[in-house]
């Protein structure tokens, strides 16, 4: 209609677009997420690590099973694993002083 001021643009912003995890949640399909959706298993190369390694994980981590972290730490020669009771995936945010103390202790060895 001539002289109309009605916009035809959508009121839904185009940015940010939903990422793979959001799309998977909406569709019910699983997906790989991460750096460029890499699907690369480097576990066979863990024994090649030759520098000190510290793994810190909360025992209530819902994102990464503790058994996975234990197996990973066991595969790295000389690695140290610290399990924080009652902490979740963000143990460094939940208990920053405790995690920082573990890291300072690790670097002072």
Secondary structure, 3 states (H helix, E strand, C coil): CCCCCCCCCCCCCCCCCCCHHHHHHHHCCCCCCCHHHCCCCCHHHHHHCCCCCEEEEECCCCCCCHHHHHHHHHHCCCCEEEEECCCCCCHHHHCHHHHHHHHHHHHHC
